[in-house]
């Protein structure tokens, strides 16, 4: 049973593992209170339970999100307006749910692209792409970084969250940003597609790129690699993050061997 529970966060689609960890934290806290343990012991029991279920999640950011939800909710409820109870906590979550709905979290938690993460990409993609897509563009940080690399390119962004798509249009006025599903949008017209998603979505992204994009086009992923596919280059995006650069092979051909490069910071 212990092993089954430990592997559960890896088998559930995100963000269900985070919700499970938060629920476990509150369940442990209530159980501690039922045993007569209050104050610090109650908080310790909930934090320990949430952390235990958060740890099997892949990647440090997911672990942090899953582990921190319970103690943060306790801090919120213990504040000056604690009388609002769970309704206050739900009210605090409502703006986040509207800004970044559950479906968007299934593709990737919201983490903006650092300003210099794509520095050096133009040295790998030596022929400037004419049509560039940021798939899941969020608030437009990736679009701004792509614009810095190729000022003359036609920039496109697609984002499931309507408020974020609206804000991205204002952050990068030159880009054509639409609200929609990045998986339903055809990538056939783009010379380069940029992603900052999550590990589980990378095989799907690669299959979509191979099926729809022209041979010789580019797929660029910040931090997460395509399993089993050699990158054309891997750049240092800063902060210990890799930038994986893939070139779409000729039909029926295997991708080229990986080469390493380092982007200046």
ChimeraX attribute file (.defattr): number of C-alpha atoms within 10 A of each C-alpha:
attribute: neighborCount
match mode: 1-to-1
recipient: residues
	/A:1	5
	/A:2	6
	/A:3	7
	/A:4	8
	/A:5	12
	/A:6	16
	/A:7	13
	/A:8	15
	/A:9	23
	/A:10	13
	/A:11	11
	/A:12	13
	/A:13	14
	/A:14	22
	/A:15	20
	/A:16	16
	/A:17	23
	/A:18	26
	/A:19	18
	/A:20	17
	/A:21	29
	/A:22	27
	/A:23	17
	/A:24	23
	/A:25	29
	/A:26	22
	/A:27	16
	/A:28	20
	/A:29	25
	/A:30	18
	/A:31	15
	/A:32	19
	/A:33	16
	/A:34	11
	/A:35	10
	/A:36	11
	/A:37	15
	/A:38	15
	/A:39	11
	/A:40	8
	/A:41	14
	/A:42	21
	/A:43	21
	/A:44	17
	/A:45	23
	/A:46	27
	/A:47	24
	/A:48	18
	/A:49	21
	/A:50	29
	/A:51	22
	/A:52	18
	/A:53	24
	/A:54	27
	/A:55	18
	/A:56	17
	/A:57	23
	/A:58	14
	/A:59	11
	/A:60	11
	/A:61	12
	/A:62	19
	/A:63	21
	/A:64	15
	/A:65	19
	/A:66	26
	/A:67	26
	/A:68	19
	/A:69	19
	/A:70	27
	/A:71	18
	/A:72	13
	/A:73	17
	/A:74	17
	/A:75	10
	/A:76	17
	/A:77	18
	/A:78	13
	/A:79	10
	/A:80	8
	/A:81	10
	/A:82	15
	/A:83	11
	/A:84	14
	/A:85	13
	/A:86	13
	/A:87	12
	/A:88	16
	/A:89	16
	/A:90	12
	/A:91	11
	/A:92	13
	/A:93	11
	/A:94	13
	/A:95	11
	/A:96	11
	/A:97	14
	/A:98	13
	/A:99	15
	/A:100	20
	/A:101	15
	/A:102	16
	/A:103	14
	/A:104	20
	/A:105	18
	/A:106	16
	/A:107	22
	/A:108	18
	/A:109	18
	/A:110	15
	/A:111	12
	/A:112	13
	/A:113	21
	/A:114	15
	/A:115	15
	/A:116	18
	/A:117	24
	/A:118	26
	/A:119	21
	/A:120	19
	/A:121	23
	/A:122	15
	/A:123	12
	/A:124	13
	/A:125	17
	/A:126	8
	/A:127	8
	/A:128	16
	/A:129	19
	/A:130	14
	/A:131	15
	/A:132	25
	/A:133	27
	/A:134	25
	/A:135	25
	/A:136	28
	/A:137	31
	/A:138	28
	/A:139	25
	/A:140	28
	/A:141	19
	/A:142	29
	/A:143	30
	/A:144	24
	/A:145	18
	/A:146	24
	/A:147	18
	/A:148	15
	/A:149	18
	/A:150	17
	/A:151	13
	/A:152	12
	/A:153	17
	/A:154	16
	/A:155	24
	/A:156	20
	/A:157	28
	/A:158	25
	/A:159	25
	/A:160	23
	/A:161	24
	/A:162	18
	/A:163	15
	/A:164	22
	/A:165	25
	/A:166	17
	/A:167	15
	/A:168	26
	/A:169	19
	/A:170	14
	/A:171	15
	/A:172	19
	/A:173	13
	/A:174	16
	/A:175	22
	/A:176	16
	/A:177	25
	/A:178	19
	/A:179	17
	/A:180	17
	/A:181	15
	/A:182	20
	/A:183	14
	/A:184	8
	/A:185	10
	/A:186	13
	/A:187	21
	/A:188	14
	/A:189	14
	/A:190	22
	/A:191	21
	/A:192	25
	/A:193	23
	/A:194	23
	/A:195	23
	/A:196	26
	/A:197	23
	/A:198	20
	/A:199	16
	/A:200	17
	/A:201	16
	/A:202	19
	/A:203	15
	/A:204	11
	/A:205	20
	/A:206	18
	/A:207	11
	/A:208	16
	/A:209	23
	/A:210	19
	/A:211	15
	/A:212	14
	/A:213	21
	/A:214	20
	/A:215	16
	/A:216	14
	/A:217	21
	/A:218	23
	/A:219	25
	/A:220	24
	/A:221	23
	/A:222	24
	/A:223	20
	/A:224	19
	/A:225	22
	/A:226	21
	/A:227	11
	/A:228	7
	/A:229	15
	/A:230	19
	/A:231	22
	/A:232	22
	/A:233	22
	/A:234	25
	/A:235	24
	/A:236	22
	/A:237	25
	/A:238	17
	/A:239	9
	/A:240	8
	/A:241	13
	/A:242	20
	/A:243	28
	/A:244	26
	/A:245	25
	/A:246	27
	/A:247	22
	/A:248	25
	/A:249	17
	/A:250	13
	/A:251	11
	/A:252	6
	/A:253	9
	/A:254	11
	/A:255	15
	/A:256	15
	/A:257	10
	/A:258	15
	/A:259	12
	/A:260	11
	/A:261	16
	/A:262	16
	/A:263	18
	/A:264	13
	/A:265	12
